[in-house]
Amino acid sequence: MEQLSWTDDMMLRAEKPETPMQIQMLLIYDQSTAPAGKVTFKRILGEIDARLHLAPTFRRRLTDLPGSLHMPYWVDDPNFDLEYHVRHIALPQPGDWRQLCIQIARIHGRQLDLRRPPWEMTVIEGLNSIPGVPEGSFAISIKLHHCVVDGMESVELMAAMHDLAHDSARPAPPEKPWNPGALPSTADLVARTAINGVLHPLRAGKVLVPGALGVLGALRNIAELPGKIAGGLAAALAPGSSSLFAPSTRFNGAPTPQRAFEARFHDLTDFKRIKACVPDATINDVALAYVGGALRHYLDGHGELPEETLVAACPASIRSSSETGSGGNRLFGRLHALETTIADPLERLAAIVDETSAFRDTADSSSSTRLMDLVGTVPTTLLGLTVKAASAVPFSAPAIANTTVSNVPGPTDPIFFAGARLLKVTGLGPLIGGMNLFHIVASHNGTVSIGVTADRSALPDPGHYADCMQCSFEEMLSAAG
């Protein structure tokens, strides 16, 4: 039995029908590289079954404590059924990109069954009319609850699925066949809760005494930054600051269960050309300027572009190398202005670089870790009340950010699943906190994708938004010369 961390527990407690807390990967494959040029569903089931021991979280489900007095535990699922988790559908013909996007959005909008291991895989065949994708290709959608993995850890799970060659042998089987452990009794769970209650003051003291000093130092560093750099909170504390909040947009309303999805794919070399135009710029800075340009075009076209810059919430992984493969979430977030008031794409990028480079110069991931540990000492019941209170805040309240932008770097070399070559990778993220627009920046083998998840009521025209994304990219590339 392994207990959820406080961050994983927060992901679980934020779950609601209109805001399912799950991440999703869309993987598109060319099956012509597979043996005999074809991948059967039976072969896919066999490949997944042969790799389950490489990712033990796939056969674990949650068990809660009486009264939710403490964080739930991961336990082996004695009724694990691979064929429940791996599904198979086909697109209606002609099997084009819009049909695939609609299907992926539908899958993303459905909640996972938290009585089972919280993941689903859907094999989608019939991709016959997608530009840049060979006829007869197939896609795999992998959906996982955010309490299982964060974006970086999902990359590790994806690596366990794939090989470096189309004819690679399957991984060696485990030394012993999987044998699920017995489910804990109510008495066992109550006893564990009591022990945790006794140990909580000791654990809190161990974290609070040395950790508080480091965190206070980090907070002092943030307070010394220019208001624009530290994002909304420090901006409100700095002299002459304008506002603690981002301007309200159509993406800051009450959520519904319906989702919209779109994505665009670009050469990494083009992103590097743009990056080279502004000293100290990074690929992530280019992505932020790209999103800022897309939102500027889209909202301006609807007559809704605010006079103030839009703001992005940017989760960042603070997972150390020693924590790779451990599952769960190791995230710390920051706010960044998207500079949507600037029309020139390179000027927008330069303004973003000024902010992010100063943030990088003063950021300290160890301080972020200590701050996470401090929050982890708060009793679970209080954390639950905090999440529920945040969910009850009217969505007409001022927005902290307008969208989320998450960067998930993937493999840099070609990889294969069941002999089929992975062609395209993109992703979807959860909508929460009055932010009904999520951008995932993913990279794979020289390609950068920008995947967009949105509430369908906020983005009823995802194809048009994708055109705005393409326009933003072309403007940046043209300005780069």
VEXPATI-566012 format. One line per 8 residues: for each residue x, y, z of C-alpha. Coordinates in Angstrom, 1 decimal, padded with zeros to 4 digits, always signed. Layout:
BEGIN
X,Y,Z ~ ...;
***
This chain:
BEGIN
+000.0,+000.0,+000.0 ~ +001.2,+003.5,-000.9 ~ -000.5,+006.6,+000.2 ~ -001.1,+009.5,-002.1 ~ +001.0,+012.7,-001.7 ~ -000.9,+015.8,-000.7 ~ -000.5,+017.2,-004.3 ~ -002.0,+014.0,-005.8;
-004.8,+014.1,-003.2 ~ -005.6,+017.7,-004.3 ~ -005.9,+016.5,-007.9 ~ -008.3,+013.9,-006.7 ~ -010.4,+016.2,-004.5 ~ -010.8,+018.8,-007.4 ~ -012.6,+016.2,-009.5 ~ -016.1,+017.2,-010.6;
-018.3,+016.0,-013.5 ~ -017.7,+019.3,-015.3 ~ -014.0,+019.4,-014.5 ~ -012.5,+015.8,-014.8 ~ -009.0,+016.0,-013.6 ~ -007.2,+014.0,-016.3 ~ -004.4,+014.4,-018.8 ~ -004.5,+012.7,-022.2;
-002.0,+011.9,-024.9 ~ -002.8,+011.5,-028.6 ~ -000.3,+009.4,-030.4 ~ -000.6,+008.8,-034.2 ~ +001.3,+005.8,-035.8 ~ +002.2,+004.7,-039.3 ~ +001.6,+000.9,-039.2 ~ +003.4,+000.3,-042.5;
+006.7,-000.1,-040.5 ~ +005.2,-003.0,-038.5 ~ +005.6,-006.7,-039.5 ~ +003.5,-007.4,-042.6 ~ +002.6,-003.7,-042.6 ~ -000.3,-004.1,-040.1 ~ -001.0,-003.9,-036.4 ~ -003.9,-005.9,-035.1;
-005.9,-005.0,-031.9 ~ -004.8,-008.4,-030.5 ~ -001.2,-007.4,-031.0 ~ -001.8,-004.2,-029.2 ~ -003.3,-006.0,-026.2 ~ -000.4,-008.3,-026.1 ~ +002.2,-005.5,-026.2 ~ +000.5,-003.6,-023.3;
+000.1,-006.8,-021.3 ~ +003.8,-007.6,-021.8 ~ +004.7,-004.1,-020.4 ~ +002.4,-003.7,-017.4 ~ +005.1,-004.7,-015.0 ~ +007.2,-001.7,-016.2 ~ +004.5,+000.7,-015.0 ~ +002.9,-000.7,-011.8;
+000.5,+002.2,-011.4 ~ -001.5,+000.7,-014.3 ~ -002.8,-002.2,-012.0 ~ -003.4,-000.1,-008.9 ~ -006.6,+001.6,-007.8 ~ -007.6,+003.9,-005.0 ~ -009.1,+003.0,-001.6 ~ -010.3,+005.7,+000.6;
-010.2,+006.0,+004.4 ~ -013.4,+006.2,+006.4 ~ -014.8,+009.7,+006.3 ~ -011.9,+010.8,+004.0 ~ -010.0,+011.7,+007.2 ~ -006.7,+011.2,+005.5 ~ -005.3,+010.8,+002.0 ~ -006.3,+007.6,+000.1;
-004.0,+004.7,-000.6 ~ -003.0,+002.9,-003.8 ~ -003.8,-000.8,-003.7 ~ -003.6,-003.6,-006.2 ~ -006.8,-004.2,-008.1 ~ -007.7,-007.8,-007.6 ~ -010.2,-007.6,-010.5 ~ -007.8,-005.9,-013.0;
-009.2,-006.3,-016.5 ~ -006.9,-005.2,-019.3 ~ -009.7,-005.4,-021.9 ~ -011.8,-002.9,-019.9 ~ -009.0,-000.3,-020.0 ~ -008.0,-000.8,-023.7 ~ -010.8,+000.0,-026.1 ~ -011.1,-000.1,-029.9;
-013.1,+002.3,-032.2 ~ -012.9,+003.4,-035.8 ~ -013.6,+006.8,-037.4 ~ -016.4,+007.1,-039.9 ~ -015.0,+007.7,-043.4 ~ -013.3,+009.7,-044.7 ~ -011.4,+009.6,-041.4 ~ -010.2,+013.2,-041.4;
-008.6,+015.5,-038.8 ~ -011.8,+017.2,-037.7 ~ -013.4,+013.8,-037.1 ~ -010.4,+012.7,-035.0 ~ -010.5,+016.0,-033.0 ~ -014.2,+015.6,-032.2 ~ -013.7,+012.0,-031.1 ~ -010.7,+012.9,-028.9;
-012.7,+015.8,-027.3 ~ -015.5,+013.4,-026.5 ~ -013.2,+010.9,-024.8 ~ -011.6,+013.7,-022.8 ~ -014.9,+014.9,-021.5 ~ -015.8,+011.6,-019.9 ~ -014.8,+011.0,-016.3 ~ -012.6,+008.0,-015.5;
-014.1,+005.3,-013.2 ~ -012.2,+005.9,-010.0 ~ -013.3,+002.5,-008.7 ~ -010.8,+001.0,-011.1 ~ -007.2,+001.8,-012.0 ~ -007.7,+005.4,-013.3 ~ -006.6,+005.1,-016.9 ~ -008.0,+004.3,-020.3;
-006.5,+003.6,-023.7 ~ -008.5,+003.9,-026.9 ~ -007.2,+002.6,-030.2 ~ -008.7,+004.6,-033.1 ~ -008.4,+003.2,-036.6 ~ -009.5,+004.6,-040.0 ~ -007.2,+007.6,-040.2 ~ -007.4,+007.8,-044.0;
-007.6,+011.6,-044.8 ~ -005.3,+013.4,-042.5 ~ -002.6,+015.6,-044.1 ~ +000.9,+014.4,-043.4 ~ -000.4,+011.0,-042.1 ~ -000.2,+007.9,-044.4 ~ -003.6,+006.3,-045.3 ~ -004.4,+003.4,-042.9;
-002.6,+004.9,-039.9 ~ -004.1,+004.5,-036.4 ~ -004.1,+006.6,-033.3 ~ -003.9,+005.7,-029.6 ~ -005.5,+008.0,-026.9 ~ -004.1,+007.4,-023.4 ~ -006.1,+009.1,-020.6 ~ -004.8,+009.1,-017.0;
-006.1,+010.8,-013.9 ~ -003.9,+013.6,-012.8 ~ -003.5,+012.0,-009.3 ~ -001.5,+009.2,-011.1 ~ +001.0,+011.2,-013.1 ~ +002.0,+014.7,-014.1 ~ +003.1,+015.7,-017.6 ~ +006.8,+014.7,-017.1;
+005.9,+011.4,-015.5 ~ +003.5,+010.6,-018.4 ~ +006.5,+010.8,-020.7 ~ +008.2,+008.1,-018.6 ~ +005.1,+005.9,-018.9 ~ +005.1,+006.5,-022.7 ~ +008.7,+005.4,-022.9 ~ +007.8,+002.1,-021.2;
+005.4,+001.5,-024.1 ~ +007.8,+002.1,-026.9 ~ +010.9,+000.6,-028.5 ~ +013.8,+002.2,-030.4 ~ +013.4,+000.0,-033.4 ~ +010.5,-001.5,-035.3 ~ +011.7,-005.1,-034.8 ~ +012.7,-004.8,-031.1;
+011.9,-007.8,-028.9 ~ +009.4,-007.4,-026.1 ~ +010.9,-006.5,-022.7 ~ +011.8,-009.4,-020.4 ~ +009.0,-010.6,-018.3 ~ +009.1,-010.0,-014.5 ~ +010.9,-012.5,-012.3 ~ +007.6,-013.4,-010.7;
+004.1,-013.3,-012.1 ~ +001.9,-010.5,-010.8 ~ +000.0,-011.5,-007.8 ~ -002.3,-008.8,-006.3 ~ -002.0,-008.1,-002.7 ~ -005.0,-008.5,-000.4 ~ -007.3,-005.4,-000.1 ~ -006.9,-003.7,+003.3;
-009.7,-004.1,+005.8 ~ -011.6,-001.1,+007.3 ~ -009.8,-001.8,+010.6 ~ -006.4,-001.7,+008.9 ~ -007.3,+001.7,+007.2 ~ -008.5,+003.1,+010.5 ~ -005.3,+002.0,+012.3 ~ -003.2,+003.6,+009.6;
-005.2,+006.8,+009.9 ~ -004.6,+006.8,+013.7 ~ -000.8,+006.3,+013.3 ~ -000.6,+009.1,+010.7 ~ -002.5,+011.3,+013.2 ~ +000.1,+010.6,+015.9 ~ +003.1,+011.1,+013.5 ~ +001.7,+014.2,+011.9;
+003.0,+016.7,+014.5 ~ +006.5,+015.1,+014.3 ~ +006.5,+015.2,+010.5 ~ +005.3,+018.8,+010.4 ~ +008.0,+019.9,+012.9 ~ +010.7,+018.2,+010.9 ~ +009.6,+020.0,+007.7 ~ +008.6,+023.4,+009.3;
+011.8,+024.2,+011.2 ~ +014.4,+023.9,+008.5 ~ +012.0,+024.5,+005.6 ~ +010.3,+027.7,+006.7 ~ +013.7,+029.5,+006.8 ~ +014.4,+028.5,+003.2 ~ +010.9,+029.4,+002.0 ~ +011.0,+032.8,+003.7;
+014.2,+033.5,+001.9 ~ +012.6,+032.5,-001.4 ~ +009.7,+034.8,-000.7 ~ +012.0,+037.6,+000.1 ~ +013.7,+037.1,-003.3 ~ +010.3,+037.2,-005.0 ~ +009.3,+040.4,-003.3 ~ +012.5,+042.0,-004.6;
+011.7,+041.3,-008.2 ~ +010.1,+043.9,-010.4 ~ +006.3,+043.5,-010.2 ~ +006.0,+042.4,-013.8 ~ +008.3,+039.5,-013.3 ~ +006.8,+037.7,-010.4 ~ +003.4,+037.5,-012.0 ~ +000.1,+038.5,-010.4;
+000.9,+038.1,-006.7 ~ +004.2,+040.0,-006.6 ~ +002.9,+042.6,-009.0 ~ +000.2,+043.5,-006.5 ~ +002.8,+043.9,-003.8 ~ +005.2,+046.0,-005.9 ~ +005.1,+049.8,-005.9 ~ +003.1,+051.2,-008.8;
+001.6,+047.8,-009.6 ~ -001.6,+047.7,-011.6 ~ -003.6,+044.6,-010.7 ~ -003.4,+041.3,-009.0 ~ -005.7,+039.7,-011.6 ~ -005.7,+038.9,-015.3 ~ -008.4,+040.5,-017.5 ~ -011.5,+038.4,-017.7;
-012.2,+036.7,-021.1 ~ -014.6,+034.1,-022.5 ~ -012.2,+031.5,-021.2 ~ -012.9,+032.4,-017.6 ~ -016.5,+031.4,-017.3 ~ -018.3,+028.5,-015.5 ~ -017.2,+025.2,-017.0 ~ -019.5,+022.6,-018.7;
-018.8,+018.9,-019.3 ~ -018.3,+019.4,-023.1 ~ -014.8,+019.7,-024.5 ~ -013.2,+021.0,-027.7 ~ -009.8,+019.9,-029.0 ~ -007.4,+021.1,-031.7 ~ -003.6,+020.9,-032.4 ~ -001.0,+022.2,-034.8;
+002.4,+020.6,-035.5 ~ +005.6,+022.5,-036.5 ~ +009.3,+021.8,-037.2 ~ +011.5,+022.3,-034.2 ~ +014.1,+023.9,-036.5 ~ +011.6,+026.7,-037.2 ~ +011.1,+027.3,-033.5 ~ +014.9,+027.4,-033.1;
+015.1,+030.0,-035.9 ~ +012.6,+032.2,-034.1 ~ +014.4,+031.6,-030.8 ~ +017.7,+032.8,-032.3 ~ +016.2,+036.2,-033.0 ~ +016.0,+037.2,-029.4 ~ +019.0,+036.8,-027.0 ~ +018.4,+034.4,-024.1;
+015.2,+033.2,-025.5 ~ +014.1,+029.5,-025.0 ~ +011.8,+027.2,-026.9 ~ +009.3,+027.7,-024.1 ~ +009.5,+031.5,-024.5 ~ +008.7,+031.0,-028.2 ~ +005.7,+028.9,-027.3 ~ +004.4,+031.6,-024.9;
+004.7,+034.2,-027.6 ~ +003.0,+031.8,-030.1 ~ +000.1,+031.3,-027.7 ~ -000.1,+035.1,-027.0 ~ -000.3,+035.8,-030.8 ~ -003.0,+033.1,-031.3 ~ -005.1,+034.5,-028.5 ~ -004.6,+038.1,-029.8;
-005.9,+037.1,-033.2 ~ -008.8,+035.1,-031.9 ~ -010.1,+037.5,-029.4 ~ -009.5,+040.5,-031.7 ~ -011.5,+038.8,-034.4 ~ -014.4,+038.4,-032.0 ~ -014.1,+042.0,-030.8 ~ -013.0,+040.8,-027.3;
-009.3,+041.6,-027.0 ~ -008.7,+043.2,-023.6 ~ -006.5,+046.3,-023.2 ~ -004.5,+044.5,-020.6 ~ -002.2,+041.6,-021.4 ~ -003.6,+038.1,-020.9 ~ -001.8,+035.9,-018.4 ~ -000.8,+032.2,-018.6;
-000.4,+029.8,-015.7 ~ +002.7,+027.7,-016.3 ~ +003.1,+024.5,-014.3 ~ +006.7,+023.4,-014.0 ~ +008.1,+020.0,-013.0 ~ +010.5,+020.0,-010.0 ~ +010.9,+016.2,-010.2 ~ +014.5,+015.3,-009.6;
+016.3,+012.5,-011.4 ~ +016.0,+010.3,-008.4 ~ +012.2,+010.6,-008.5 ~ +011.8,+009.4,-012.1 ~ +009.3,+006.6,-012.4 ~ +007.9,+007.3,-009.0 ~ +004.5,+008.4,-010.3 ~ +002.3,+011.2,-008.9;
+002.9,+014.9,-009.2 ~ +005.9,+017.1,-008.6 ~ +004.6,+020.4,-009.9 ~ +005.1,+024.1,-009.0 ~ +003.4,+026.8,-011.0 ~ +004.1,+030.4,-012.0 ~ +002.3,+033.1,-013.9 ~ +003.6,+034.8,-017.1;
+002.2,+037.6,-019.1 ~ +001.5,+036.6,-022.7 ~ +002.0,+040.2,-023.9 ~ -001.1,+040.2,-026.0 ~ -001.1,+044.0,-026.2 ~ +002.0,+043.8,-028.5 ~ +001.3,+043.2,-032.2 ~ +004.8,+042.7,-033.4;
+005.7,+039.0,-032.9 ~ +009.4,+039.5,-032.1 ~ +008.7,+042.5,-029.8 ~ +006.2,+040.2,-028.0 ~ +008.8,+037.5,-027.7 ~ +011.4,+040.0,-026.4 ~ +009.1,+041.2,-023.7 ~ +008.3,+037.6,-022.6;
+012.1,+036.8,-022.5 ~ +012.7,+039.9,-020.3 ~ +010.2,+038.4,-017.8 ~ +011.1,+034.7,-018.0 ~ +014.9,+035.2,-018.0 ~ +014.7,+037.3,-014.8 ~ +012.4,+034.7,-013.3 ~ +015.0,+031.9,-014.2;
+017.8,+034.0,-012.6 ~ +016.1,+034.1,-009.3 ~ +014.1,+030.8,-009.3 ~ +015.2,+028.1,-006.8 ~ +013.6,+024.7,-007.3 ~ +014.8,+023.6,-003.9 ~ +012.8,+026.5,-002.4 ~ +009.8,+025.3,-004.4;
+010.2,+021.8,-003.0 ~ +010.4,+023.2,+000.5 ~ +007.2,+025.2,+000.0 ~ +005.4,+022.1,-001.3 ~ +006.6,+020.2,+001.8 ~ +005.2,+023.0,+004.0 ~ +001.8,+022.8,+002.4 ~ +002.0,+019.1,+002.8;
+002.0,+019.4,+006.6 ~ -001.5,+020.9,+006.5 ~ -004.1,+018.3,+007.6 ~ -005.9,+016.6,+004.7 ~ -009.3,+017.7,+006.0 ~ -008.3,+021.3,+005.7 ~ -006.8,+020.8,+002.2 ~ -010.1,+019.3,+001.2;
-012.1,+022.2,+002.5 ~ -009.7,+024.6,+000.7 ~ -010.3,+022.9,-002.6 ~ -014.1,+022.8,-002.1 ~ -014.1,+026.4,-001.1 ~ -012.1,+027.4,-004.2 ~ -014.6,+025.4,-006.4 ~ -017.5,+027.3,-004.8;
-016.1,+030.8,-005.7 ~ -018.3,+032.4,-008.4 ~ -016.7,+032.4,-011.8 ~ -017.6,+036.0,-012.1 ~ -014.8,+036.7,-009.7 ~ -011.6,+038.2,-011.1 ~ -009.4,+035.7,-013.0 ~ -005.9,+034.8,-011.9;
-004.9,+033.6,-015.4 ~ -006.6,+033.2,-018.7 ~ -005.1,+029.9,-019.9 ~ -002.6,+027.2,-018.8 ~ +000.5,+026.6,-020.9 ~ +002.3,+023.4,-020.0 ~ +005.6,+022.3,-021.7 ~ +006.2,+018.5,-021.9;
+009.4,+017.6,-023.8 ~ +009.3,+014.1,-025.3 ~ +011.7,+011.7,-027.0 ~ +014.2,+013.1,-029.4 ~ +014.6,+009.9,-031.5 ~ +012.1,+007.8,-033.5 ~ +010.2,+005.3,-031.4 ~ +007.9,+002.4,-032.2;
+004.9,+000.6,-030.7 ~ +004.1,-002.9,-031.9 ~ +006.5,-002.1,-034.8 ~ +004.5,+001.0,-035.9 ~ +006.4,+004.2,-036.0 ~ +005.2,+007.1,-033.9 ~ +004.5,+010.0,-036.2 ~ +002.8,+012.7,-034.1;
+002.4,+013.4,-030.4 ~ +000.1,+016.0,-028.8 ~ -001.8,+016.2,-025.5 ~ -004.8,+017.5,-023.6 ~ -005.0,+018.9,-020.1 ~ -007.6,+019.5,-017.4 ~ -009.7,+022.7,-017.1 ~ -010.1,+024.0,-013.6;
-010.1,+027.2,-011.6 ~ -012.0,+029.3,-014.1 ~ -009.4,+028.7,-016.8 ~ -011.3,+026.9,-019.6 ~ -008.4,+026.9,-022.1 ~ -005.3,+024.6,-021.8 ~ -002.3,+024.6,-024.1 ~ +000.1,+021.6,-024.1;
+003.5,+022.2,-025.8 ~ +004.9,+018.8,-026.7 ~ +008.0,+017.8,-028.6 ~ +009.0,+014.6,-030.4 ~ +011.7,+013.7,-032.8 ~ +012.2,+017.2,-034.3 ~ +008.5,+018.3,-034.1 ~ +006.8,+020.7,-031.8;
+003.0,+020.4,-031.2 ~ +000.6,+022.8,-029.6 ~ -002.4,+020.9,-028.3 ~ -005.5,+022.9,-027.2 ~ -008.2,+021.7,-024.8 ~ -011.1,+024.0,-024.2 ~ -014.6,+024.1,-022.8 ~ -016.8,+023.9,-025.9;
-019.0,+026.8,-024.8 ~ -015.9,+029.0,-024.6 ~ -014.4,+027.7,-027.9 ~ -017.2,+026.6,-030.2 ~ -015.0,+027.1,-033.2 ~ -011.8,+025.2,-032.5 ~ -010.9,+025.0,-036.2 ~ -010.9,+028.8,-036.4;
-008.7,+029.0,-033.3 ~ -006.3,+026.5,-035.0 ~ -006.1,+028.9,-037.9 ~ -005.2,+031.7,-035.5 ~ -002.4,+029.5,-034.1 ~ -001.1,+028.9,-037.6 ~ -001.3,+032.6,-038.3 ~ +000.7,+033.4,-035.1;
+003.4,+030.9,-036.1 ~ +003.7,+032.2,-039.6 ~ +004.0,+035.8,-038.4 ~ +006.8,+034.8,-036.1 ~ +008.6,+032.7,-038.7 ~ +008.3,+035.5,-041.3 ~ +009.7,+038.1,-038.8 ~ +012.6,+035.7,-038.1;
+013.6,+036.0,-041.8;
***
